[in-house]
């Protein structure tokens, strides 16, 4: 399996199936690089989902009105950056979760 289109699909999955696609690539691929990118994307999507959910709850005390847009922009920006880097065949790592995947 060619890593370039696989990484494009993994990073782009944030817009249509943020959990399912990385899981499929993780379990069906035999290449360590693709497995690493799939796990990074999965953890990033889960982390952003939790952050947005907590921020939504914090709207009760008004801080959530600031945090939800910030986390939403982050959740959209980094997958797009990953797609662009995959198209250029440059390495890309999601912030925070890259250290978790080893």
Buried (B, 14 or more C-beta within 10 A) or exposed (E): EEBEEBBBBBBBBBEEBBBEBBBBBBEEBEEEEBBBBBBBBBBBBBBBBEBBEEBBEBEEEEEBEEBBEEBBEBBEEBBEEBBEBBEEEEEBBBEEBBEEBE
